[in-house]
Each structure stands twice: as C-alpha cells, then as structure tokens.
Amino acid sequence: MGKTNLLEGLQLMTSLDSFRNPKWNELVLWGEERASVMAGLVEETRSIELRLEIADNRRRYFQNGKGKRPADLRGNATTVLFNPDDLNLAKGPASIRRDAIDQMGAQISGTYYGLRSDYLKAIKEKAALLQADFCNPAMIEPWNESIAAYGLAFIKHRVNLFLAFRQNLLEVCLEIAPDLLIDIAYIPSWMEDAKIKEVGYDLDEFELALRGKLERLLQAEIASKRCLCGPHLDDIEVEILGHDARRFASQGQQRLISLIWKLAEMKTIAKICNNQPLLLLDDVMSELDTQRRNSLLSGIYGKTQTFITTTDLEYFSEDVLEEAKIFRIG
C-alpha cells in the first residue's frame, strides 16, 4: 500500500468518495476478489466503527456492524484534501473550482448531494438524447424543464455555500496575505455579465435567465449534440488586486491562493458542521516554498487532526515532529 492509498482510504470513510474517482473494482488489489477498509471515529459523546467492503464492482458500508447506505453516513466526519493537483485551483479550468465547492457541499449536506445528483442525472439523460442519430426540439424541451427545475434548486444551495465560503476565504486572506486583496466571484454561465459576491441575489431573475438561455440555445445544442447551458458550466473567478488571477497572478501567488482556498474550506466546514474536518495533505510540502509551508503549518497547527504524506521530514520543524506520530510506508 502506498502513502496516497492511505489517504484515499481515509477519504472513502469520511467524504465517502475518492479524489481519484475510480471504478470500485479498481480499488481491489490485483488478483484479489475483495477489499475492505475499517475506521473508528471517536468524539466526546460517541464512538463509531465504520467498515467498507468492495466486491463485484460494488461497495457496501457498515456502521457498528449494521449495513448503511452512503447517504445515511454523510456528516459522520468530513475531510479536506490538499494534493498537488489542487495547486491549479487558481489557474486551472472552471471544473476544478466548481468541483471543489460541490465536494464540500456534498459532505456538509445530504440535500446538497441529492440536488446535485438529480441535476447531473437530468443533464446526462439530455446529453444522451442530443447524441442520438435523430433529435428534435420536442424531445429536448421536457428535459429542459427538468434541468431548469433541478438546476434552480441546486443553484440556490451552491450559491449560498459559495457566499459562506467566500467570507471565510476573505478572512483567511487577511491573516496570510492582506496585501494581495484576493477575492472570488460566482459567475453563472447562463446570465450575461453577472458576478455574484454578496447575499441579495434574485431567484426569480435566476429562473428567468436560465429558462431563457435554455430556450435560446436549443437549436445550437441539437446542432452541436452537446448541453451548452446550466450550472454544470458555471465558474468561480479568482481575483488578485482586482484582476483575474489566471492571467495576472504569478506562479507563487497562484499557489498561495490554493493554500488560502484549502484553509477556507476547513473554516467553512468547521463553522457549518460545528466540528473540525480531518485534513489530508498528500505530498504538497514538496510543492510549496518555505514561506508557504510555514503558513500552512501555522494555519492548521493544533486546530485539526491532520494526516500528511511526505518523502522528506526536513520540511517540518522539531516542534512539529515531536508532536507527530510518524509511520513509514515501504
């Protein structure tokens, strides 16, 4: 077992998913028929034993020996994962930032997870129709109605979570890099020139804009055989000193933004759930310079249970190493 596999196991027992997005049979050791993971969650008032069994490309969860649906286990524990791919949060495609918000929301709320699943299922069904040999507006319009209904319910939850997250990101930025004036804005793909930063948005305006764009793009979607409208295409714009960070931030500043983003995720989950998430750091110390490593460690030291994978203990001070439990994986 590699060190990243250990973090993946922890994520499967907490967020109930894996950042690798594997098929379940890919988690079984080559030549074996099944895999299992066990974890114990201990808090002041409760103790929970969790077990995950994977076989026949399916997974089954157990809590204290009783079979449970994944939906029943959401909220038992939450996780924030920081790996080298997350260093592209500022400069990478919109899907990276969108997925980061959605993964956080799915851990915090079963409702969020369900609304997102319903919306994406409708998008998948519509996409299948668009890619068929024959497709006309009458076939797509009912799915557009479903997408508008599911999408509006989902957008409300996503934007509310984004606004809470933005406030925490601004607070972390003031602590770590106040001179950079880092900010974020929600950019709906189905509204013209819209940037959402504050509470006070109009859901009726959202509905009018989404339904209108779905109608206007109907023929274009049929021609291109693709879904061209909906919150699955929205973006979160990162700004630095009032400019788009993708174009104006240096590589060091972009990595600092990623660090601030992850600390803000921790803060958001802790506030909403009234409990600190586990923090999983997968070999990111080697990707950060000394100043940013120190900023990360000072931001988490003594605040939350943290699992760090590394190939070099020189990245850590003696004080940190004395408090840590060190496991060597060969």
HELIX and SHEET records of a PDB file:
HELIX    1   1 LYS A    3  THR A   14  1                                  12    
HELIX    2   2 TRP A   24  LEU A   27  5                                   4    
HELIX    3   3 PRO A   70  LEU A   73  1                                   4    
HELIX    4   4 PRO A   84  ASN A   88  5                                   5    
HELIX    5   5 ALA A   94  ILE A  108  1                                  15    
HELIX    6   6 GLY A  110  LEU A  130  1                                  21    
HELIX    7   7 PRO A  137  ILE A  176  1                                  40    
HELIX    8   8 PRO A  178  LEU A  180  5                                   3    
HELIX    9   9 LEU A  203  ARG A  216  1                                  14    
HELIX   10  10 LEU A  218  SER A  224  1                                   7    
HELIX   11  11 PRO A  231  LEU A  233  5                                   3    
HELIX   12  12 ALA A  245  PHE A  248  1                                   4    
HELIX   13  13 GLN A  251  CYS A  273  1                                  23    
HELIX   14  14 MET A  285  GLU A  287  5                                   3    
HELIX   15  15 THR A  290  ILE A  300  1                                  11    
HELIX   16  16 LEU A  313  TYR A  315  5                                   3    
HELIX   17  17 GLU A  318  GLU A  323  1                                   6    
SHEET    1   A 4 ARG A  34  VAL A  42  0                                        
SHEET    2   A 4 SER A  47  ALA A  55 -1                                        
SHEET    3   A 4 ARG A  58  GLN A  63 -1                                        
SHEET    4   A 4 LYS A  66  LYS A  68 -1                                        
SHEET    1   B 3 THR A  79  PHE A  82  0                                        
SHEET    2   B 3 LEU A 278  ASP A 282  1                                        
SHEET    3   B 3 THR A 306  THR A 309  1                                        
SHEET    1   C 3 ASP A 183  ILE A 187  0                                        
SHEET    2   C 3 ASP A 235  ILE A 240 -1                                        
SHEET    3   C 3 HIS A 243  ASP A 244 -1                                        
END                                                                             
